Amino acid sequence: MSDEMKQVNADDRLSAVKHRAECLATADGDLERGYAQLSWMLFEVATLQLWRVKYDSFRKYLVDVATFSKKTPGVLHQYFLTVRDLSDTFTADQLATMGISKAIQLRHAKEYAIVLPKTLIDAAMTPSTTVKDLKKLISITLRLPEDDGDWFDLGAEFYVNPEERATIEDAVRVAEHCDPATKKTISISMQRKDVVLKWCMEFLATYGGTEA
């Protein structure tokens, strides 16, 4: 965390985020840079927990931001996660230069590569490289299977008591060790995806035929 981030005033930063989101909602033209900048601001709010001055959870804060922007809470959360996961590789200015759409593609690549190859970084930072070009290069470089999927927002962020936390953590550990075991060489978010899919398959296998 930078010294600049540590010195941020909570109310001022929340107001700045609102103003930025409102400006983007009414702006025309290429908004890639603007939404990358807004995403970094959301990252700061989350990292410093500035949302706590007015909200019960970061999720509720995003819902509020969504009311004066053109983006849904799910999209804003995706933007925040993108910057969070790339902040160890790129600065705020670099992410603004590449734009939010190319940043999202790099986050997807990082799910598989953990450390991004220089060829992908250079391509993302090249203005003439389109999102489509970058996506194709990622697929070729990392030898990814063809994928027509999209980001799935579970819409879940909540407080738990110690007993509930222990139950959830135990369920995660059990799922991770079920055959086939969850790979520890993939990113945390991909590990969580694997766990959730195992829960879903087990639940459907047990109760899938009990619908009224």
N, C-alpha and C positions, 0 to 999 in steps of 0.2 A: 504494500500500500504506500503510495507516495505521500510526502509531507503535505502536498497541496490538498490531497483528499482528506487528510486528517483534520485540516483546518476549515473544512466546509461547514457553514452554518446550515442547520437542518431546514428551517423555514425558508431561507433564501434559495436553497437548492430545490426544494419541492416547488417553489414558485417558478423557478427557472425551468424545471421540467414541464410544468403546466404551460408556460408561455411558449416553449419550444414545440410542444405537441400541438397547441392551437395554431401556431404559425404553419406547421407542416400540413395540418388538416385543410387549410385554405390556400396552400401554395400550389402552383402549377409547375409542370416540367419535371426534370430529373430530380427525384427526391432521395436517391440512393445515399448520397453523402449526409443529408439531413437526418435520415432515420438511423444511420450508423452513429451519428453524434448523439441522438436521443437515446439510443441503446446504451451508449457508454455512460450517459447521465443516470439511467436506470440502474446500471451496474454499480455506480457510486452510491446511489441511494440504498441499494441492497447490501453492499459490502459494509457500509458504515451504519446500517440499520437506521437510517434517517427517517424511514416511514413510521417508526415507533412513536414519533411525537403526535401523530394524528390518527393512526390506524392500528387495528388489532393484528393484522398480518400483512405481509408483502403482497399476497394475492388480492386482498381487499384494496390495497393501494393501486395495483394495476387495473382493477375494475374501475376505480375512480378516474385514473388517467385515460382509460378507454372512452369515458363519457365525453371528453373534449378532444379526442383525436379520431382519426378515421380507422384506427386499428382496433381489433377485438382484444380482450385480455389475453387470450391464447396466443395471438400474434405477438403482442408486446412481451409476453413471457418467453417466447421463442427468441425474440431479439435479445433480451437480457441474457438468456442462456448462451447465445452465440458469442456475445462479447465476453461473458464470464469465462467461457472455455477457451477463447482465443487470446485473452489478456496476458497470458504468459509468453506469447509469441509476438504480438503486435501492440503498438501504442494506439492511443485514441486517434491520432492524426493518420496513422497508417490504415486503420479500419475505415476512417472517413474517406480516405483516398480510394480504397477499393470498392466501397459501398456495401450496404447491408446484404444484398442478394448474393454477392460473391463470398461475403463472410459466412453466410449460412452454408454455402457449399463447402467451404473449408472446414467448418465445424463438423459437417457430415463426414468429410474425409478423415478428420481427426478421430472419429469413432473407431476407425480401422487402423490408422497409422500411428496413433498416439503422438509421435513426433512427425510433423509435416515435412515432406521432402522439399528441398530448396526449389525444385522446378515448379512446384505448385505455388509456393510463396511468391516467386518471381512472376508467375503468370497472373496471379491475383492482383498484384501491384501494377501490372501493365494496363494502362487505360484502354488499349485497343482490344484486350481480351474480354469477350462477352461472357455472360453467365453460362450460356450454352457451351462455349469453348472450354471454360474452366471445368464444367461438369464432365465433359468428354475426356479431358486430360486427366482428371481425377480417376475416372473409371479405368482408363488405360494404365496409368501409373501404378495404381493400387490393385489392379486386376479385380475390380469389383463386379459382381453379377449385375445384370440388367435389373433395374429397380424402378417401378412406376408408383411407388408409395409416396406418402407424405407424412409430415410430423403429426403425431397424435398427442393431444394435450389431455392428460388425465384430470385436470382441474382440481388437483388435490394438494392442499397445503394446510395443515391443521396442528393444533397443540394436542399433546398427549400427556397423560399422567405416567408415572414410572412403570406401573403394571402394563399399561397399554403399549408403551415403548418396548418393554421386554417381550411382549407377545409378538409384536411386529418384527423385531429383530430376530427372534427365534424362528419365525416363519420364513424370513429371508434366508437364514443360514440353512434351514432344512431344504428349501428349494434349490439353493446353490449347490448342494451336495447330491441332489437327485440326479440319476443317470438320464441323459448325459450331464455331467457336472458343468456348472457355469465357468467359462474360461476367465482366469484372472489376468490374462494378457490383453483383454479388450478394455475399453474405457468403462468408468463407473456407470454411466448412463446406459450403455449397452448391456452391462451386467444386470442392471435393474430391469431393463426390458425383458431379458431372458427370464428373470424371476417372475415378473408379472405374467408372462405367457405361460409359465409352468403352473402358476396359481389358476389361471383361467382354464387351462386344459384339464387340470385335476377337478376343478369345480364342475365343469361341463360333463366330465366323465361320470361324476358321482350324482349330479342332480339334473343333468341335461334332459332327462326323459320324464321329469316330474311336473312339467308345465300343465296348467289347467286347460 
